[in-house]
Amino acid sequence: MVNNIDNGLTTQNTTYTIDICQALKKVKGIDNKKQCPNGSRVCSITRRHTKEPKSDEIEEIFPIAGELREREGKDLDAKWERTKNQGSHSESDVEGVRVTLNGGFRKENDKKIPQKAIIEFICDKSKTGLENLPNPEDPYTEDRKRDEDHEDDEGDKTPSLEFVKYKEEDNVGVLRLKWTTEYACEESKKEQDKEKGEHWGFFTWFIIIAFLSTATYLIFGSWLNYNRYGARGWDLLPHGDTIRDVPYLLKDWTRRVLNTVQGGGSRGGYAAV
């Protein structure tokens, strides 16, 4: 997520990188001092691009949210709530989910200003949430050339994840983002659960087929023995003698295994010559 401020000869570029599932991964080939600290979930990096002479310098890096207690921050303390009927900075009475992520901090002079991110996941069944997002392999660098190449392209190029604003509120720096996705729709979870219920796995089908096959074999075999031989009791079952012997066969097999294991460790004794 990129926010640009063009001052003519210079351009101030702030990149916000977010991962709601896990801590941000380090980018290979980039100095750790030019990346957010370990444990960051939401990261802010501000660069200044100068046209004459051409330069690209990092001005500020600070974590907005994450598990940063060991680095003078706080716990993530994620909070989720429905946006519907709760009020929203983007639209009123929208369908979706709002998550608040804490734990970040920004050092300014001798002060340490707490930070947090508020992301509103807005329901839109036409979007997956991955449309027109920056390159995940290089999240810290603005791809200006890509933007220039797509200026004349047709179609909606609005990214699913949008920057709303960053502002200090009650001595806390607050980053607000809007993320449009079909997975924020309240019907989405119900539809996923319904699909899981309708599609049984291979193992479930295997158990059902094996059970039905065994039951069919026993019932048909018993009926055949009754009508053909007038069998009763255990004799009704097909291969009844074998079934009755199963416990004894298992007991004998277990005894043989134990004897083999116990005898396998012995190297003493005599052998006939």
C-alpha positions in Angstrom: 0.0 0.0 0.0 1.6 3.3 -1.2 0.9 6.9 -0.4 2.7 9.5 -2.5 3.2 13.3 -1.9 4.7 15.0 -5.0 6.5 18.3 -4.2 7.8 19.0 -7.8 11.5 18.2 -7.6 11.0 15.6 -4.8 8.4 12.9 -4.1 7.7 11.6 -0.6 6.6 8.0 -0.8 5.2 6.1 2.2 4.8 2.4 1.8 2.6 0.5 4.3 3.1 -3.3 4.3 0.7 -5.6 6.1 0.2 -9.2 6.9 -2.7 -10.1 9.1 -1.7 -13.8 9.4 1.9 -13.7 10.5 4.9 -11.4 11.1 6.3 -9.7 8.0 9.1 -11.6 6.4 12.5 -10.1 5.7 13.2 -9.3 2.1 16.5 -10.9 0.9 19.1 -8.6 -0.4 18.0 -5.6 1.7 19.8 -4.4 4.8 17.9 -5.2 8.0 18.3 -1.5 9.0 16.1 -0.6 6.0 13.3 -2.9 7.1 10.9 -3.1 10.0 11.9 -5.0 13.1 11.0 -8.6 13.6 7.5 -9.2 14.8 5.9 -6.4 12.8 2.6 -7.1 11.2 2.0 -3.6 9.8 5.0 -1.5 8.7 5.6 2.1 7.5 8.6 3.1 5.4 8.9 6.6 4.1 11.3 7.4 1.2 12.2 10.7 -0.5 12.8 10.5 -4.2 14.8 13.5 -5.7 14.7 14.1 -9.5 17.7 16.5 -9.7 20.1 15.1 -8.7 18.4 11.7 -8.8 18.4 10.0 -5.4 16.3 7.6 -3.3 16.7 7.8 0.5 14.8 6.3 3.4 13.6 8.9 5.8 11.8 6.9 8.5 10.9 3.4 9.4 8.6 2.4 12.2 6.2 -0.6 13.0 2.5 0.3 13.3 1.4 -3.1 14.7 2.8 -6.4 15.7 4.2 -8.5 18.6 6.9 -5.9 19.6 7.0 -6.1 23.4 10.7 -7.0 23.4 11.4 -3.9 21.3 9.6 -1.4 23.5 6.3 -2.1 21.9 3.1 -3.8 23.2 1.1 -6.9 22.4 -0.8 -7.2 19.1 -4.1 -7.4 21.0 -6.1 -7.9 17.8 -9.8 -7.1 18.1 -12.5 -8.1 15.5 -16.0 -6.7 15.1 -18.7 -6.4 12.5 -18.8 -3.1 10.7 -22.5 -3.4 10.1 -24.5 -1.1 12.4 -21.3 -0.2 14.2 -20.3 3.0 12.3 -17.5 3.2 9.8 -15.0 5.7 8.5 -15.7 4.6 4.9 -19.5 4.1 4.7 -22.4 3.8 7.0 -24.1 0.5 7.6 -21.7 -1.4 5.5 -21.3 -5.2 5.6 -17.9 -6.5 6.6 -15.4 -6.9 9.5 -13.2 -4.4 11.2 -9.9 -5.5 12.8 -7.8 -3.3 15.1 -4.1 -4.3 15.5 -1.9 -2.7 18.1 1.6 -3.0 19.4 3.6 -0.5 17.2 5.4 2.6 18.2 7.1 5.6 16.6 10.0 7.5 18.1 9.8 11.3 17.7 12.5 13.2 19.5 12.5 11.8 23.1 8.9 10.7 22.9 7.5 7.3 21.9 4.1 7.5 20.2 2.0 4.3 20.3 0.6 3.1 16.9 -2.2 1.0 15.7 -3.8 -0.1 12.5 -7.5 -0.3 11.7 -8.4 -2.3 8.7 -12.0 -2.5 7.4 -12.7 -5.6 5.3 -15.6 -4.5 3.2 -18.0 -7.1 1.5 -17.8 -7.1 -2.3 -18.7 -10.5 -3.9 -17.0 -9.4 -7.2 -13.5 -9.2 -5.6 -11.2 -11.8 -4.1 -9.2 -9.1 -2.3 -6.0 -9.6 -4.3 -6.8 -7.3 -7.2 -4.1 -4.8 -8.3 -1.9 -5.3 -5.1 1.8 -4.5 -5.2 4.3 -7.1 -5.9 4.6 -9.3 -2.8 8.2 -10.2 -3.6 9.3 -6.6 -3.3 6.8 -4.9 -0.8 9.2 -2.1 0.3 9.8 -0.5 -3.1 7.4 1.5 -5.1 7.1 0.3 -8.7 6.7 3.6 -10.4 7.3 2.3 -13.9 4.5 -0.2 -13.5 2.1 2.7 -12.6 3.2 4.7 -15.7 2.8 1.6 -18.0 -0.8 1.1 -16.8 -1.9 4.8 -16.9 -3.7 4.2 -20.3 -5.0 0.7 -19.6 -8.7 0.2 -19.7 -10.7 -1.2 -16.8 -10.8 -0.6 -13.1 -7.3 -0.5 -11.7 -8.4 0.4 -8.1 -6.6 -2.0 -5.7 -8.6 -4.1 -3.3 -6.5 -2.8 -0.5 -6.7 1.1 -0.2 -5.1 3.7 2.0 -7.6 5.8 3.8 -5.6 8.0 6.1 -2.9 8.1 8.7 -3.5 10.6 11.6 -2.6 11.0 15.2 -5.7 10.5 17.4 -5.6 10.9 21.1 -1.8 10.7 21.1 -1.9 7.5 19.1 -0.9 7.2 15.5 -3.7 5.5 13.6 -3.4 4.0 10.2 -6.8 3.3 8.5 -7.1 1.0 5.5 -10.0 -0.4 3.5 -9.8 -3.9 2.1 -12.5 -5.0 -0.3 -13.1 -8.7 -0.6 -15.8 -11.4 -1.0 -14.5 -13.1 2.2 -15.8 -10.2 4.3 -19.4 -11.0 3.3 -21.5 -12.6 6.1 -22.8 -15.3 3.7 -19.3 -16.3 2.7 -18.7 -18.4 5.9 -22.1 -20.1 5.6 -21.4 -21.0 2.0 -18.0 -22.4 2.8 -19.5 -24.5 5.6 -22.3 -25.7 3.3 -19.7 -26.8 0.7 -17.7 -28.7 3.2 -20.8 -30.5 4.4 -21.8 -31.4 0.8 -18.3 -32.7 -0.2 -17.2 -35.7 1.9 -13.6 -36.7 1.9 -12.1 -39.9 0.4 -11.6 -41.5 3.8 -15.2 -40.9 4.8 -16.5 -42.5 1.6 -14.0 -45.4 2.0 -15.4 -46.2 5.5 -19.0 -46.0 4.3 -18.4 -48.3 1.3 -16.4 -50.8 3.4 -19.2 -50.9 6.1 -22.0 -51.3 3.5 -20.0 -54.0 1.7 -19.4 -56.0 4.9 -23.0 -55.7 6.0 -24.2 -56.8 2.6 -21.9 -59.8 2.6 -23.0 -60.9 6.1 -26.7 -60.5 5.5 -26.7 -62.2 2.1 -24.5 -65.0 3.4 -26.7 -65.6 6.4 -29.8 -65.6 4.3 -28.2 -68.2 1.9 -27.1 -70.4 4.8 -30.6 -70.3 6.4 -32.5 -71.2 3.2 -30.0 -73.7 1.8 -28.8 -75.5 5.0 -31.4 -74.4 7.7 -28.5 -73.1 9.7 -29.0 -71.4 13.1 -26.9 -69.2 15.4 -23.2 -68.9 14.5 -23.8 -71.2 11.6 -25.8 -68.6 9.9 -22.7 -66.4 9.3 -20.7 -67.1 6.2 -17.4 -68.6 7.2 -18.7 -68.8 10.8 -15.9 -71.1 11.9 -13.2 -68.7 10.7 -15.0 -65.7 12.5 -15.2 -67.7 15.7 -11.5 -68.4 15.5 -10.4 -64.8 14.9 -9.8 -64.1 18.6 -7.6 -67.2 19.0 -5.8 -66.4 15.8 -5.0 -62.9 17.0 -3.9 -64.3 20.4 -1.6 -66.8 18.7 -0.2 -64.1 16.3 0.5 -61.8 19.2 2.3 -64.5 21.1 4.5 -65.3 18.1 5.4 -61.6 17.7 6.4 -61.3 21.4 8.5 -64.4 21.2 10.2 -63.2 18.1 11.0 -59.8 19.7 12.1 -61.2 23.0 14.3 -63.9 21.3 15.8 -61.5 18.8 17.9 -59.7 21.4 19.5 -62.8 22.7 22.9 -63.8 21.4 23.7 -66.5 23.9 22.9 -70.3 24.0 24.1 -73.2 21.9 23.3 -74.3 18.4 23.3 -77.9 17.2 26.1 -78.8 14.8 
